[in-house]
């Protein structure tokens, strides 16, 4: 799949029915996928330039997943290995790297990442950490509309429930 970053409102027609366009960091593409432009950087290497990437936002996935070339580019150290269950039901051992600093609009988060695949995937854990939501009607990744200025979170223990 090829997505091209373009100006807001601009449409690109590389194929007969293929298109993509951006509006304030969200990218619209074919097949109902939700994408967003996020900036990744290594907080342990402040002299390294951050990397802006097009990430698939998938609330059905848990973790941040990055391709190996992003790990190399950001000089991210492998902390451990994890066994992951893939969408096809198979299991695979992959490196777990970090920390990674993530930026989307006015939000910042920190995460580890699974080194897997050929495109960045933003799962539910980093989306929750930055208080981001997938808006199904518009197929966009955006700030939680209930807290647009600052990320919110729930922190309570089980005795308070």
C-alpha positions in Angstrom: 0.0 0.0 0.0 1.4 3.4 -0.9 0.2 6.6 0.8 1.5 9.9 -0.2 1.6 13.0 2.1 -0.1 15.8 0.3 -1.4 19.3 1.1 -4.7 19.6 3.1 -7.6 19.0 0.8 -5.5 18.0 -2.2 -6.4 14.7 -3.8 -3.9 12.4 -5.6 -5.1 9.9 -8.1 -2.2 7.5 -8.8 -4.5 4.7 -9.9 -8.1 4.5 -11.1 -9.7 4.2 -7.6 -6.8 5.0 -5.3 -6.5 8.3 -3.5 -5.2 9.8 -0.3 -5.3 13.3 1.2 -4.5 14.8 4.6 -6.4 17.1 6.9 -4.5 18.3 10.0 -2.4 15.2 10.6 -5.0 12.7 9.6 -4.6 10.8 6.4 -7.5 9.4 4.4 -6.8 6.4 2.2 -8.5 3.4 0.6 -10.2 0.5 2.3 -11.3 2.3 5.4 -7.9 2.4 7.1 -7.3 5.2 9.6 -3.8 6.8 9.3 -2.1 9.6 11.1 1.1 11.4 10.9 3.1 11.0 14.1 6.6 12.0 15.0 8.9 9.4 16.6 12.2 10.1 18.4 14.6 8.4 20.7 14.6 10.3 24.0 18.0 8.7 24.9 19.6 10.2 21.7 18.5 13.9 21.7 21.0 14.7 18.9 19.2 12.3 16.5 16.6 13.9 14.2 13.0 12.8 14.9 11.2 10.8 12.1 7.8 11.8 10.9 5.9 8.7 9.7 2.4 7.7 8.4 1.1 5.3 11.0 -1.9 3.0 10.8 -4.1 3.7 13.8 -5.6 0.3 14.9 -7.5 0.3 18.2 -7.8 -3.5 17.8 -4.0 -3.8 18.2 -2.3 -3.2 21.5 1.2 -2.1 20.9 3.2 0.4 18.8 4.8 -1.6 16.0 7.7 -0.2 13.9 9.6 -1.6 10.9 13.3 -2.5 11.4 14.5 0.5 9.4 12.9 2.9 12.0 14.6 1.0 14.8 17.9 1.4 13.0 17.3 5.1 12.1 16.4 6.0 15.7 19.1 3.7 17.2 16.6 2.0 19.5 18.0 -0.7 21.7 16.3 -4.1 22.0 15.2 -4.4 25.6 13.8 -7.9 25.2 11.9 -10.2 22.8 8.1 -10.8 22.8 6.0 -13.5 21.3 3.2 -11.9 19.4 0.0 -13.3 18.0 -0.5 -12.1 14.4 -3.8 -11.5 12.6 -3.6 -14.8 10.8 -3.4 -16.7 14.2 0.4 -17.5 13.9 2.9 -16.5 16.6 6.2 -14.9 16.1 9.1 -13.8 18.3 10.1 -10.1 17.7 12.4 -7.6 19.3 10.9 -5.1 21.8 12.7 -1.8 21.7 12.5 1.5 23.4 11.8 3.9 24.8 10.3 5.9 21.9 8.8 9.4 22.3 5.7 9.9 20.2 4.1 13.2 19.1 0.7 13.8 17.6 -0.6 17.4 17.4 -0.4 18.7 21.0 0.1 15.3 22.5 3.3 13.5 23.7 3.7 9.9 24.8 6.4 7.4 25.6 6.2 3.7 24.6 8.1 0.6 23.8 7.7 -0.9 20.3 7.5 -4.3 18.7 9.8 -4.4 15.6 7.4 -5.9 13.1 6.1 -5.3 9.7 6.8 -2.6 7.0 4.7 0.3 8.3 4.3 1.9 11.7 1.1 0.7 13.6 -0.2 2.7 16.5 -2.1 0.4 18.8 -4.5 1.0 21.7 -1.9 1.4 24.4 -0.1 4.4 22.9 -3.4 5.9 21.7 -4.8 5.7 25.3 -1.6 7.1 26.7 -1.9 10.2 24.4 -5.7 10.3 24.7 -6.3 9.8 21.0 -9.4 8.4 19.4 -10.4 6.9 16.1 -13.4 8.7 14.8 -15.3 6.0 12.7 -17.6 8.4 10.8 -14.7 10.4 9.3 -12.1 7.6 9.5 -9.6 9.9 11.3 -7.2 9.7 14.2 -7.7 12.8 16.4 -7.5 14.2 19.9 -10.2 13.1 22.3 -12.9 15.7 21.6 -13.8 15.7 25.3 -10.3 16.9 26.2 -8.7 18.7 23.2 -6.3 20.8 25.2 -4.7 18.3 27.5 -4.5 14.5 27.6 -6.7 12.9 30.3 -6.5 9.4 31.8 -8.2 7.3 34.4 -6.0 6.3 37.4 -7.8 4.5 40.2 -7.3 1.3 42.0 -9.8 -1.6 42.3 -10.8 -0.7 45.8 -12.4 2.6 44.5 -14.6 0.8 42.0 
